[in-house]
Amino acid sequence: MIKVLTYQFNLQGKRAEVKDSDVALCFPSISGDGSYFFTLKNGTRFRGEEVKEVIRNKVSPLTYI
């Protein structure tokens, strides 16, 4: 089964998540407080706080009924 890496973090007081495949660059803050600076492939930049790496099983978008 294929695994997908995502980053979960606080962004402007809200919990957020981004897939590793959407991240162009990610590096830790020099403050050492668990925050990271992200640059996405679309050019969006932000600082995430309390960052956690989460590995999930990839789920197919196809659903049988």
N, CA and C atoms as an extended XYZ file, in Angstrom:
195
Properties=species:S:1:pos:R:3:atomname:S:1:resname:S:1:resid:I:1 pbc="F F F"
N         0.836       -1.178        0.000 N   MET     1
C         0.000        0.000        0.000 CA  MET     1
C         0.882        1.244        0.000 C   MET     1
N         0.474        2.259       -0.713 N   ILE     2
C         1.242        3.495       -0.840 CA  ILE     2
C         0.993        4.387        0.378 C   ILE     2
N         2.065        4.961        0.914 N   LYS     3
C         1.978        5.863        2.060 CA  LYS     3
C         2.100        7.311        1.578 C   LYS     3
N         1.411        8.223        2.262 N   VAL     4
C         1.443        9.643        1.925 CA  VAL     4
C         1.900       10.423        3.153 C   VAL     4
N         2.916       11.278        2.990 N   LEU     5
C         3.418       12.111        4.075 CA  LEU     5
C         2.698       13.453        4.044 C   LEU     5
N         2.154       13.858        5.194 N   THR     6
C         1.534       15.174        5.315 CA  THR     6
C         2.137       15.893        6.517 C   THR     6
N         2.063       17.205        6.498 N   TYR     7
C         2.494       18.034        7.623 CA  TYR     7
C         1.248       18.644        8.250 C   TYR     7
N         1.092       18.493        9.574 N   GLN     8
C         0.004       19.114       10.306 CA  GLN     8
C         0.610       20.181       11.197 C   GLN     8
N        -0.062       21.340       11.298 N   PHE     9
C         0.497       22.462       12.043 CA  PHE     9
C        -0.580       23.484       12.357 C   PHE     9
N        -0.229       24.433       13.222 N   ASN    10
C        -1.091       25.577       13.508 CA  ASN    10
C        -0.692       26.710       12.580 C   ASN    10
N        -1.705       27.325       11.974 N   LEU    11
C        -1.476       28.449       11.060 CA  LEU    11
C        -2.493       29.521       11.388 C   LEU    11
N        -2.023       30.635       11.909 N   GLN    12
C        -2.871       31.764       12.287 CA  GLN    12
C        -4.000       31.325       13.215 C   GLN    12
N        -3.656       30.480       14.204 N   GLY    13
C        -4.617       30.055       15.204 CA  GLY    13
C        -5.520       28.905       14.806 C   GLY    13
N        -5.371       28.377       13.596 N   LYS    14
C        -6.201       27.267       13.130 CA  LYS    14
C        -5.318       26.079       12.787 C   LYS    14
N        -5.862       24.876       12.918 N   ARG    15
C        -5.127       23.653       12.570 CA  ARG    15
C        -5.179       23.470       11.058 C   ARG    15
N        -4.043       23.198       10.434 N   ALA    16
C        -3.962       23.048        8.978 CA  ALA    16
C        -3.124       21.830        8.632 C   ALA    16
N        -3.212       21.408        7.375 N   GLU    17
C        -2.475       20.247        6.891 CA  GLU    17
C        -2.110       20.473        5.430 C   GLU    17
N        -0.920       20.022        5.041 N   VAL    18
C        -0.488       20.119        3.651 CA  VAL    18
C         0.239       18.823        3.281 C   VAL    18
N         0.014       18.350        2.071 N   LYS    19
C         0.686       17.142        1.595 CA  LYS    19
C         2.134       17.462        1.243 C   LYS    19
N         3.011       16.505        1.495 N   ASP    20
C         4.427       16.663        1.170 CA  ASP    20
C         4.628       16.939       -0.325 C   ASP    20
N         3.783       16.356       -1.159 N   SER    21
C         3.913       16.530       -2.608 CA  SER    21
C         3.620       17.963       -3.056 C   SER    21
N         2.952       18.768       -2.202 N   ASP    22
C         2.656       20.165       -2.526 CA  ASP    22
C         3.720       21.127       -2.005 C   ASP    22
N         4.676       20.607       -1.226 N   VAL    23
C         5.706       21.444       -0.598 CA  VAL    23
C         6.948       21.515       -1.484 C   VAL    23
N         7.376       22.741       -1.798 N   ALA    24
C         8.604       22.942       -2.569 CA  ALA    24
C         9.808       23.030       -1.635 C   ALA    24
N         9.616       23.662       -0.457 N   LEU    25
C        10.712       23.879        0.480 CA  LEU    25
C        10.153       23.943        1.890 C   LEU    25
N        10.857       23.319        2.835 N   CYS    26
C        10.440       23.327        4.231 CA  CYS    26
C        11.697       23.318        5.084 C   CYS    26
N        11.806       24.270        6.015 N   PHE    27
C        12.974       24.276        6.897 CA  PHE    27
C        12.584       24.809        8.273 C   PHE    27
N        13.266       24.328        9.331 N   PRO    28
C        12.911       24.730       10.698 CA  PRO    28
C        13.324       26.160       11.015 C   PRO    28
N        12.573       26.768       11.913 N   SER    29
C        12.905       28.097       12.417 CA  SER    29
C        14.140       27.985       13.311 C   SER    29
N        14.990       28.982       13.310 N   ILE    30
C        16.188       28.954       14.157 CA  ILE    30
C        15.832       29.180       15.628 C   ILE    30
N        14.595       29.563       15.916 N   SER    31
C        14.194       29.787       17.306 CA  SER    31
C        14.087       28.479       18.082 C   SER    31
N        13.969       27.336       17.363 N   GLY    32
C        13.912       26.038       18.017 CA  GLY    32
C        12.615       25.764       18.755 C   GLY    32
N        11.539       26.441       18.357 N   ASP    33
C        10.254       26.289       19.047 CA  ASP    33
C         9.303       25.311       18.352 C   ASP    33
N         9.802       24.539       17.400 N   GLY    34
C         8.960       23.574       16.699 CA  GLY    34
C         8.236       24.139       15.497 C   GLY    34
N         8.546       25.372       15.118 N   SER    35
C         7.900       25.952       13.943 CA  SER    35
C         8.790       25.782       12.712 C   SER    35
N         8.139       25.753       11.553 N   TYR    36
C         8.830       25.583       10.274 CA  TYR    36
C         8.347       26.626        9.288 C   TYR    36
N         9.209       26.976        8.354 N   PHE    37
C         8.833       27.846        7.246 CA  PHE    37
C         8.576       26.977        6.028 C   PHE    37
N         7.447       27.177        5.375 N   PHE    38
C         7.047       26.402        4.208 CA  PHE    38
C         6.948       27.304        2.992 C   PHE    38
N         7.345       26.763        1.838 N   THR    39
C         7.055       27.361        0.540 CA  THR    39
C         6.410       26.269       -0.294 C   THR    39
N         5.188       26.532       -0.752 N   LEU    40
C         4.475       25.556       -1.560 CA  LEU    40
C         4.862       25.693       -3.025 C   LEU    40
N         4.564       24.685       -3.812 N   LYS    41
C         4.893       24.703       -5.236 CA  LYS    41
C         4.178       25.816       -5.985 C   LYS    41
N         3.040       26.298       -5.457 N   ASN    42
C         2.322       27.396       -6.105 CA  ASN    42
C         2.847       28.767       -5.674 C   ASN    42
N         3.897       28.794       -4.825 N   GLY    43
C         4.531       30.044       -4.420 CA  GLY    43
C         4.073       30.585       -3.074 C   GLY    43
N         3.068       29.996       -2.467 N   THR    44
C         2.569       30.439       -1.166 CA  THR    44
C         3.614       30.171       -0.088 C   THR    44
N         3.842       31.167        0.783 N   ARG    45
C         4.809       31.027        1.875 CA  ARG    45
C         4.116       31.283        3.201 C   ARG    45
N         4.496       30.519        4.225 N   PHE    46
C         3.928       30.725        5.545 CA  PHE    46
C         4.787       30.034        6.591 C   PHE    46
N         4.498       30.364        7.849 N   ARG    47
C         5.190       29.759        8.987 CA  ARG    47
C         4.181       28.918        9.753 C   ARG    47
N         4.465       27.634        9.891 N   GLY    48
C         3.601       26.729       10.647 CA  GLY    48
C         4.179       26.482       12.022 C   GLY    48
N         3.314       26.481       13.033 N   GLU    49
C         3.745       26.242       14.406 CA  GLU    49
C         3.303       24.858       14.864 C   GLU    49
N         4.054       24.264       15.777 N   GLU    50
C         3.771       22.925       16.313 CA  GLU    50
C         3.604       21.910       15.175 C   GLU    50
N         4.590       21.847       14.307 N   VAL    51
C         4.545       21.002       13.103 CA  VAL    51
C         4.755       19.531       13.462 C   VAL    51
N         3.911       18.683       12.859 N   LYS    52
C         4.036       17.232       13.026 CA  LYS    52
C         3.993       16.587       11.651 C   LYS    52
N         4.843       15.591       11.448 N   GLU    53
C         4.800       14.799       10.217 CA  GLU    53
C         3.894       13.602       10.454 C   GLU    53
N         2.942       13.383        9.543 N   VAL    54
C         1.994       12.289        9.679 CA  VAL    54
C         2.031       11.455        8.404 C   VAL    54
N         2.189       10.143        8.558 N   ILE    55
C         2.193        9.243        7.403 CA  ILE    55
C         0.870        8.481        7.397 C   ILE    55
N         0.167        8.556        6.255 N   ARG    56
C        -1.128        7.894        6.114 CA  ARG    56
C        -1.113        6.967        4.912 C   ARG    56
N        -2.028        6.009        4.928 N   ASN    57
C        -2.217        5.164        3.758 CA  ASN    57
C        -2.941        5.983        2.691 C   ASN    57
N        -2.474        5.892        1.457 N   LYS    58
C        -3.117        6.614        0.372 CA  LYS    58
C        -4.467        5.960        0.069 C   LYS    58
N        -5.487        6.770       -0.028 N   VAL    59
C        -6.835        6.282       -0.285 CA  VAL    59
C        -7.195        6.603       -1.729 C   VAL    59
N        -7.725        5.643       -2.416 N   SER    60
C        -8.129        5.827       -3.813 CA  SER    60
C        -9.329        6.777       -3.884 C   SER    60
N        -9.356        7.674       -4.864 N   PRO    61
C       -10.524        8.546       -5.036 CA  PRO    61
C       -11.725        7.808       -5.633 C   PRO    61
N       -11.525        6.564       -6.065 N   LEU    62
C       -12.597        5.773       -6.655 CA  LEU    62
C       -13.328        5.002       -5.559 C   LEU    62
N       -14.643        5.142       -5.519 N   THR    63
C       -15.458        4.448       -4.531 CA  THR    63
C       -16.481        3.583       -5.237 C   THR    63
N       -16.553        2.332       -4.833 N   TYR    64
C       -17.545        1.422       -5.393 CA  TYR    64
C       -18.790        1.429       -4.517 C   TYR    64
N       -19.976        1.428       -5.165 N   ILE    65
C       -21.230        1.382       -4.397 CA  ILE    65
C       -22.062        0.174       -4.747 C   ILE    65
